[in-house]
Amino acid sequence: MGYHFNGSAENQKIRNEQGQVIAEIDILLENSDYIVAVEVKSKPKNTDIDNFATRLEILRKYKDENNEKRRIRGAIAGAVFHGNVKSAVLEAGFYVIEQTGDTVKINKRTILTLNTSKGGIECADIADRCRNF
């Protein structure tokens, strides 16, 4: 089973009632069942994981307030993952998206290939250990 994301958005800002930005999501991938929020860093750090989880909790609350019931998943994209950062991202229940040459791979315990040849973004089955928001 695969997932096709037919919508995407960049730099999405979530504002409170006073109009202040309370969270920003780098990339949102969407289909009828899922929203996958992607945090983009050149060199992700362990502190980025908790910060991203907090922003996803804010996104979930915002979507609930707007009667949006799709499941939200998270991914951290990076060019270079040092030390234990990649395993920490996976343990937190997020996808790892990393550049490998001129392609991108998504890691959630097994390597999944990102395929943009059909005009959208497809990836293989979402693993059971993914964290839902």
C-alpha positions as CSV (number, residue, x, y, z in Angstrom):
1,M,0.0,0.0,0.0
2,G,1.4,3.4,-0.9
3,Y,0.5,7.0,-0.2
4,H,0.2,9.8,-2.7
5,F,0.4,13.3,-1.5
6,N,-1.5,15.6,-3.9
7,G,-0.9,18.8,-2.0
8,S,2.0,20.6,-0.5
9,A,2.7,23.9,1.1
10,E,5.9,25.6,2.4
11,N,6.5,27.8,5.4
12,Q,3.1,27.5,7.0
13,K,2.6,29.9,9.9
14,I,0.1,29.1,12.7
15,R,-1.2,32.2,14.5
16,N,-2.9,32.7,17.8
17,E,-6.1,34.9,18.3
18,Q,-3.9,38.0,18.5
19,G,-2.3,37.3,15.1
20,Q,1.1,36.3,16.6
21,V,3.0,33.5,14.9
22,I,3.1,30.6,17.5
23,A,4.5,27.9,15.1
24,E,5.9,27.5,11.6
25,I,6.0,24.3,9.6
26,D,8.6,24.2,6.8
27,I,6.7,21.8,4.5
28,L,3.3,20.2,4.7
29,L,2.4,17.2,2.5
30,E,-1.3,16.4,2.3
31,N,-3.7,13.8,1.0
32,S,-7.2,12.9,2.0
33,D,-6.0,10.8,5.0
34,Y,-2.7,12.3,6.2
35,I,-0.8,15.5,6.8
36,V,2.9,15.0,7.0
37,A,4.8,18.0,8.4
38,V,8.5,18.2,7.5
39,E,11.1,20.1,9.4
40,V,14.1,21.0,7.2
41,K,17.5,21.4,8.7
42,S,21.0,21.3,7.1
43,K,22.4,19.5,10.2
44,P,19.6,18.4,12.5
45,K,20.3,18.3,16.3
46,N,18.7,16.4,19.1
47,T,17.1,19.6,20.4
48,D,15.3,20.0,17.0
49,I,13.3,16.9,17.7
50,D,11.5,18.2,20.8
51,N,11.0,21.6,19.3
52,F,9.4,20.0,16.2
53,A,7.2,17.8,18.4
54,T,6.0,20.9,20.2
55,R,5.1,22.6,16.8
56,L,3.2,19.4,15.7
57,E,1.2,19.5,18.9
58,I,0.3,23.2,18.1
59,L,-0.6,22.1,14.5
60,R,-2.8,19.3,15.8
61,K,-4.6,21.8,18.2
62,Y,-5.1,24.3,15.3
63,K,-6.4,21.6,13.0
64,D,-8.8,20.3,15.7
65,E,-10.1,23.8,16.2
66,N,-10.8,24.0,12.5
67,N,-12.6,20.5,12.5
68,E,-9.7,18.9,10.6
69,K,-9.5,15.2,11.5
70,R,-6.7,13.9,9.2
71,R,-3.9,12.2,11.0
72,I,-0.7,14.2,11.3
73,R,2.7,12.6,11.0
74,G,6.2,14.2,11.2
75,A,9.5,14.0,9.3
76,I,12.8,15.7,9.8
77,A,14.8,16.3,6.7
78,G,18.6,17.0,6.8
79,A,21.7,17.0,4.6
80,V,23.9,15.6,7.4
81,F,22.9,13.6,10.5
82,H,25.7,13.5,13.1
83,G,26.0,11.0,16.0
84,N,22.8,9.6,17.3
85,V,20.5,12.2,15.8
86,K,19.0,9.9,13.1
87,S,18.2,7.2,15.6
88,A,16.8,9.7,18.0
89,V,14.5,11.0,15.2
90,L,13.3,7.5,14.5
91,E,12.8,6.7,18.2
92,A,10.7,9.8,18.5
93,G,8.4,8.3,15.9
94,F,9.3,10.6,13.0
95,Y,10.6,9.9,9.5
96,V,14.1,10.7,8.6
97,I,14.5,12.3,5.1
98,E,18.1,12.5,3.9
99,Q,19.8,13.3,0.7
100,T,21.7,10.4,-0.9
101,G,23.5,11.7,-4.0
102,D,20.9,13.2,-6.3
103,T,18.0,11.4,-4.7
104,V,16.2,11.5,-1.4
105,K,15.4,8.5,0.9
106,I,12.9,8.3,3.7
107,N,13.9,6.2,6.7
108,K,11.4,4.7,9.1
109,R,13.3,1.6,10.2
110,T,13.4,0.5,6.5
111,I,14.4,2.7,3.6
112,L,11.5,4.0,1.5
113,T,12.1,5.7,-1.8
114,L,10.6,9.1,-2.6
115,N,9.1,9.0,-6.1
116,T,8.1,12.2,-7.8
117,S,7.8,10.8,-11.3
118,K,4.0,10.8,-11.2
119,G,3.6,14.5,-10.6
120,G,3.1,14.1,-6.8
121,I,5.0,12.5,-4.0
122,E,4.6,8.8,-3.2
123,C,6.0,6.8,-0.4
124,A,5.5,3.2,0.8
125,D,3.4,2.1,3.7
126,I,3.6,4.3,6.8
127,A,5.2,2.2,9.6
128,D,3.3,1.2,12.8
129,R,5.7,3.1,15.0
130,C,5.0,6.5,13.5
131,R,3.9,9.0,16.0
132,N,0.4,10.5,15.4
133,F,-0.6,14.0,16.4
